[in-house]
């Protein structure tokens, strides 16, 4: 059986029989980013539904990978002679080259096409993207303590990315934990002394100091 035929069979099981579908109505629901919730509710984001497809396909020996396409995660699978692409958020439909170009133009507002947009993404990058989505959801809904937990995981996955120290500082301040906020922001400035936002971070540090004085 070719990879194309096997993917078609997998599509029938996951989307037709099991009913997995994109959660367009509640796109910002944090449950869409938790794999256990996605499996139970049969709905999620493009990236988490793609992860379901990837893990099931790999268990039957299919050569699949995630593709971090701008604003809309998709799945790539290898079949002779060219790779194919499918969209788990919309029932696992096949994406032609023309469909991919339309998605690109919509996501980038007409930026020049970059072929590496179709490259396979490492598993750790998929996890980082899921956690980043979740961090945004929690921050926008002002669930700052939950956002801190997510940001801590991002910092563990990407220890060389010093911006996580900065963001932990901002989030701890939003949680009214100025001491921790100061510690993280000062660490960020120490690790990135030439950071483009250095002046802004220093302003935040001064504002935190002033707030501590008011609270006391």
N, C-alpha and C positions, 0 to 999 in steps of 0.2 A: 504494500500500500504506500502511495506517495504521501509526503508530508501534507500536501494540499488536501488529499482525501481524508487523511487522519484528522486534520484540523476541522474539516467540515463535519465529521462525526462528533468531535468534541463540542463543536458549536451547537449541534443538535441536542446534546445531552445537557449542557450548561444553561443554554438560553431558551430552548424550546421545552425541554422536559422539566428542568429544575427552576426555570423562571428567573434567572438572574437578569437584572436590568439596571439601567442608570437611574439614580435618584435626582431627577431634574427638579422636582417640586421642592425638595428640602436639601438642596445642594450643600448648604453650609452646616448641616447637622453633623456634629462631631462624630456621631456613630458611623458615618460613612468612611471614616479613617481607621476604624478598628476592625481588623480582619475577622475576629470572632463575631462581631455584630453584622458584618457584611455576609458572612456565611449563614447566620441565623435568619437575617431579614431578607436575604437574596437581593440586596440593593446596595449601591455604593457609588463611589467616584470613579472616574476613568482609571485612575492609578490602582485603586484597590480591586476593582473588577479585573483589571489587567493582571494583577498579581494572582488572582484565583485562576485565571486561564493559564498563566505561566507555570504555576505549581502543579496543576493537574496535567498539563501537557508534558512537563518534564518527567512525571511519574510513569508515563507510558513511552518515554524515550524520544519525544519530539524535540527538535532543535529550535527552541523559542527563546525570546529575550524581550525585555521591556525597552521601549523607545520614549525618551523624555521629550516628546514633541511639544513645542510651545503651547501652553495653556490646556493641552489635551493629550494625556498619556495614551499610547497605543501599544500594540504587540507586533513584533516582527517574527516571522518564522521563515526558515530556509527551505526552499524547494527549487529543484532544477528548472531553468537555469538562473532565475533571479529570486531575491527575497520577496516575500509577500507581506502585507500588512493588514491588520484587522482592528476594529474598533469595538472593544467590549462594552463600552458605555451605551452603544446603540445596537445591542443584540449580536455583537460579534461580526458585524458586516465587513465585507472585504473593502479595502480602500485602494482605489486605482491611483495611478500617478496624478491624474487630474484632480481627484478628490483631495489628495494630499496637498497639492498646490493651492487649492481653494482654502483649506484649513490654514495653511501657512500665511496666505495673504490676509485672512481674517485675524489671525493671532498677532501678526507683526505689522499690520497696517501697510503692507506693500513693500516691506524690506526685501533686499536681494536674497534670493534663495541660497541656502547653505546645505550642501549635501550631507554634512555630518549631523544634520537634524534627524536623520534616519538611522544613526548609529545605535548599536545595542548599548544599553546602560548597565553598568555593574550593579549587582544586587544591593550593595551598601548605598549607592546613589539613589536607588529606589526608596530605600528606607528613609534616607535623609529628606527626600521630597515629600514623603507621606508625613513625616514629623513636621516639616516646615508648613505644610498645609494646615495641620492641626494647630500649630502655634498661632498662625494667623487667625484661625477661627476663634480660639480662646481669647486672644488679645482683643479682637474686634467686639466680642461679647463681654469684655471686661472680667473674664474669669482668669484673673492674673495668676492665682496660685496654680491652677492647672497648666497655664502657659509656662510657668517656671519649671514644672516637672518635665514638660516636653523639651524646653530649652536645655535643661541639664543633660538630657539624652543626646541632643544634638552636639553639645560640647564634648561628650564622650566619644561620639562617632567621628568628630572632626576636631581633634585636639589642636591642630595647627591653625584653625580658623579663629583668630582672636576676636572677631566680631561677636562671638557667642558670649565672651566675657562682658562686652558692652551691653548686649541685650539682657543678660542676666542682671546687670546693674539696674537698667531701666525697669525691668519687671519687679525686682525686689523693692524698688522705690514705690512702684504702683501698689505693692502689697503693704506699704507703710513699714518697711524694714530698711530704714536709712543706713544703718551700720553695714549691712550686707551690700547694699547698693553702692556705697562708697568704696568698699573693698573691691568689688568687681570692676567698677569704673576706673579706679586707680590702677588696677592690674592691666586693664585694657590699654591705658595710656603708656604704661611701662613697656608693654609688649609691642605696642605700635606707636612709637614716639612721633612718627611722621604721618600719622593718620590724617586723612583729609578732613575728618570731622572733629579734630582735636579741640578746636575752639568751642564747638557746640558741647562736647562732653565736659569740658572745663566749666562752662556755664551751668550745666546740670549739677556739677559738683558744688558750685557756689550756691545754687538754689536749694540743694539738699541741706547744706550747712545752715542756710537761713531758716529752712523749715524746722530743723532740729532745735534751733534757738527759740522758735515760736512755740513748738510743742512743750519745751521745758519752761 
